[in-house]
Amino acid sequence: MIEKSRKLSSLAFKFGVLGSVGLIIGTVLSVLGFQDFEGQGFNFLNHTLSELGHYGHSKFAVVINGGLFFGSLSLIMFCLFSIQLMDNRALYPLLIALVCTFISLAAAGLFPINVYHLHTAALKYFFYSGVMSSFLYLIYILMKGRLFYSRWNALTGILTFISFFSFLLFSHQSLGLTNADRPFYQEMVMSLPRPDIWWPATFEWICIGLFMLWTLGLVTSLRSR
């Protein structure tokens, strides 16, 4: 039984590393090769993830979209192997919610912003699944789950929940942050000129950055098992 647990941990860790690296490398390469219609490079304060994957707009769209799709599939495998290492009954709903989150992220890569309605639907479910995943993680650690517990994971999990919840809350308020006050995930490409700091883009990257830090922490938790 111990040997089986070690093999599952090893497989989960390897798929988690592969998926995380795929997401990070795809994003970094796309950012480095990006130019907008005015010839300007990528700016995390006013360009969105969707624009990186915009075919006909971004030269490296296939890189980011491929990274999102295949990286997310690997992270789904990480979740499926990890779920067999059950240490707490709260682990099951947590990992199922994470699977849904990565399925949504994979769909955002499979259906880029060129396929507008499918892409925005994928982003919508990514944020809803993400807030649910991080909330269930907090339940998991409150119920003394230890497989994925560390102070770093707890901190990034809390920050991920706060950022995702705030993103969804503010996106449905009439604050004038987007055209026609539509939800952020329906306004991920804005025509030029745009403000130096465009809050939907900035907020989106904060959420994604915290989510990736949390995901990396979860993956690293299995390294020493």
C-alpha positions as CSV (number, residue, x, y, z in Angstrom):
1,M,0.0,0.0,0.0
2,I,2.9,2.4,0.8
3,E,4.6,1.5,-2.4
4,K,1.4,2.2,-4.4
5,S,1.0,5.6,-2.6
6,R,4.6,6.5,-3.5
7,K,4.0,5.7,-7.2
8,L,0.8,7.7,-7.2
9,S,2.5,10.6,-5.6
10,S,5.4,10.4,-8.0
11,L,3.0,10.4,-11.0
12,A,0.9,13.2,-9.7
13,F,4.0,15.3,-9.0
14,K,5.4,14.7,-12.5
15,F,2.2,15.6,-14.2
16,G,1.8,18.6,-12.0
17,V,5.3,19.9,-12.8
18,L,4.8,19.2,-16.5
19,G,1.5,21.1,-16.5
20,S,2.8,24.0,-14.6
21,V,5.9,24.4,-16.8
22,G,3.7,24.2,-19.9
23,L,1.4,27.0,-18.6
24,I,4.4,29.2,-17.5
25,I,6.6,28.7,-20.6
26,G,3.6,29.2,-23.0
27,T,2.7,32.5,-21.2
28,V,6.3,33.8,-21.0
29,L,7.1,33.1,-24.7
30,S,3.8,34.7,-25.8
31,V,4.5,37.8,-23.7
32,L,8.0,38.2,-25.0
33,G,6.8,37.9,-28.6
34,F,3.7,40.0,-28.3
35,Q,3.1,43.3,-30.2
36,D,-0.2,45.2,-30.3
37,F,-1.5,47.1,-33.2
38,E,0.6,50.1,-32.3
39,G,3.8,48.0,-32.2
40,Q,3.9,48.1,-28.4
41,G,5.0,45.1,-26.3
42,F,2.9,43.3,-23.8
43,N,1.8,45.2,-20.6
44,F,0.3,43.3,-17.8
45,L,-1.5,46.4,-16.7
46,N,-3.6,46.8,-19.9
47,H,-3.4,43.6,-21.9
48,T,-5.2,40.4,-21.1
49,L,-4.6,36.7,-21.4
50,S,-7.1,36.5,-24.1
51,E,-5.1,38.9,-26.3
52,L,-2.1,36.7,-26.1
53,G,-4.1,33.9,-27.7
54,H,-5.8,36.1,-30.3
55,Y,-5.0,34.6,-33.7
56,G,-4.3,37.4,-36.3
57,H,-3.3,39.7,-33.4
58,S,-0.6,37.8,-31.5
59,K,2.2,36.1,-33.3
60,F,2.6,33.5,-30.6
61,A,-1.1,32.8,-30.1
62,V,-0.5,29.1,-30.9
63,V,2.1,28.9,-28.1
64,I,-0.1,30.3,-25.3
65,N,-3.2,28.4,-26.5
66,G,-1.2,25.2,-26.7
67,G,0.3,25.8,-23.3
68,L,-3.1,26.5,-21.8
69,F,-4.6,23.3,-23.3
70,F,-1.9,20.8,-22.8
71,G,-0.7,22.3,-19.5
72,S,-4.2,22.1,-18.1
73,L,-4.7,18.5,-19.3
74,S,-1.5,17.6,-17.4
75,L,-2.8,19.3,-14.3
76,I,-6.0,17.4,-14.6
77,M,-4.0,14.2,-14.5
78,F,-2.2,15.6,-11.4
79,C,-5.6,16.0,-9.7
80,L,-6.8,12.5,-10.8
81,F,-3.7,10.8,-9.4
82,S,-3.8,12.9,-6.2
83,I,-7.4,12.0,-5.5
84,Q,-6.3,8.4,-4.9
85,L,-4.1,9.6,-2.0
86,M,-7.2,10.4,0.0
87,D,-6.2,11.7,3.5
88,N,-9.4,13.6,4.3
89,R,-12.9,13.4,3.0
90,A,-12.7,17.1,2.0
91,L,-10.0,16.2,-0.5
92,Y,-12.4,14.7,-3.0
93,P,-14.6,17.8,-3.6
94,L,-11.5,20.0,-3.7
95,L,-9.8,18.0,-6.4
96,I,-13.0,17.6,-8.4
97,A,-13.4,21.4,-8.3
98,L,-9.8,21.8,-9.4
99,V,-10.4,19.4,-12.3
100,C,-13.3,21.7,-13.4
101,T,-11.1,24.7,-13.1
102,F,-8.4,23.2,-15.4
103,I,-11.0,21.9,-17.9
104,S,-12.2,25.5,-18.2
105,L,-8.7,26.8,-18.6
106,A,-8.0,24.2,-21.3
107,A,-11.2,25.2,-23.0
108,A,-10.0,28.9,-23.0
109,G,-6.9,27.7,-24.9
110,L,-8.8,25.4,-27.2
111,F,-11.3,28.1,-28.0
112,P,-9.4,31.4,-28.3
113,I,-10.9,34.9,-28.3
114,N,-11.5,34.5,-32.0
115,V,-14.3,32.1,-31.0
116,Y,-15.7,34.8,-28.7
117,H,-18.7,33.2,-27.0
118,L,-17.0,29.9,-26.3
119,H,-13.9,31.7,-25.0
120,T,-15.7,34.0,-22.7
121,A,-17.8,31.1,-21.4
122,A,-14.6,29.2,-20.6
123,L,-13.2,32.2,-18.8
124,K,-16.5,32.6,-16.8
125,Y,-16.4,29.0,-15.6
126,F,-12.6,29.2,-14.9
127,F,-13.3,32.0,-12.4
128,Y,-16.3,30.4,-10.9
129,S,-14.6,27.0,-10.6
130,G,-11.5,28.8,-9.3
131,V,-13.3,30.5,-6.5
132,M,-15.0,27.3,-5.5
133,S,-11.7,25.4,-5.6
134,S,-9.9,27.8,-3.3
135,F,-12.9,27.9,-1.0
136,L,-12.9,24.1,-0.8
137,Y,-9.2,24.2,-0.1
138,L,-9.9,26.4,3.0
139,I,-12.5,23.8,4.1
140,Y,-9.9,21.1,3.5
141,I,-7.3,22.6,5.8
142,L,-9.9,23.5,8.4
143,M,-10.8,19.8,8.5
144,K,-7.1,19.0,9.2
145,G,-6.2,17.8,5.7
146,R,-2.5,17.4,5.6
147,L,-1.6,16.1,2.0
148,F,-1.7,19.6,0.5
149,Y,-1.2,21.7,3.7
150,S,1.7,24.1,4.2
151,R,1.8,27.7,5.3
152,W,2.6,28.8,1.8
153,N,-0.4,26.9,0.4
154,A,-2.7,28.3,3.0
155,L,-1.6,31.9,2.3
156,T,-1.8,31.6,-1.5
157,G,-5.1,29.7,-1.2
158,I,-6.6,32.5,0.9
159,L,-5.3,35.1,-1.5
160,T,-6.6,33.2,-4.5
161,F,-10.0,32.9,-3.0
162,I,-10.1,36.7,-2.2
163,S,-8.9,37.7,-5.6
164,F,-11.3,35.4,-7.6
165,F,-14.2,36.3,-5.4
166,S,-13.4,40.0,-5.8
167,F,-13.0,39.6,-9.5
168,L,-16.5,38.1,-9.9
169,L,-18.0,40.5,-7.4
170,F,-16.7,43.7,-9.1
171,S,-17.3,42.3,-12.6
172,H,-21.0,42.4,-12.0
173,Q,-21.1,45.9,-10.4
174,S,-21.8,49.0,-12.5
175,L,-18.5,50.7,-11.8
176,G,-17.8,51.8,-15.4
177,L,-14.7,49.6,-15.6
178,T,-15.8,48.0,-19.0
179,N,-17.8,49.1,-22.0
180,A,-21.5,48.8,-21.2
181,D,-20.5,47.6,-17.7
182,R,-20.4,44.0,-18.9
183,P,-18.7,41.4,-16.7
184,F,-14.9,41.4,-17.0
185,Y,-14.7,38.0,-18.7
186,Q,-16.9,39.3,-21.5
187,E,-14.7,42.3,-22.1
188,M,-11.2,40.8,-22.4
189,V,-10.3,42.7,-25.6
190,M,-10.7,46.4,-25.6
191,S,-10.2,48.6,-28.7
192,L,-7.5,51.2,-28.7
193,P,-6.8,53.7,-27.2
194,R,-7.0,52.2,-23.7
195,P,-6.0,53.5,-20.3
196,D,-2.4,52.9,-19.1
197,I,-3.9,50.9,-16.2
198,W,-7.0,49.0,-17.4
199,W,-8.4,47.4,-14.3
200,P,-10.0,44.3,-15.9
201,A,-6.7,43.3,-17.3
202,T,-4.7,44.1,-14.2
203,F,-7.2,42.3,-12.0
204,E,-7.2,39.2,-14.2
205,W,-3.4,38.9,-14.1
206,I,-3.4,39.2,-10.3
207,C,-5.9,36.4,-10.1
208,I,-4.0,34.2,-12.5
209,G,-0.7,34.9,-10.8
210,L,-2.0,34.0,-7.4
211,F,-3.8,30.9,-8.8
212,M,-0.5,29.7,-10.4
213,L,1.4,30.3,-7.2
214,W,-1.2,28.3,-5.3
215,T,-1.1,25.5,-7.9
216,L,2.7,25.3,-7.8
217,G,2.4,25.0,-4.0
218,L,0.0,22.1,-4.3
219,V,2.2,20.3,-6.8
220,T,5.3,20.8,-4.6
221,S,3.5,19.3,-1.6
222,L,3.8,15.9,-3.3
223,R,7.6,16.2,-4.0
224,S,8.8,14.7,-0.8
225,R,6.1,12.0,-0.4
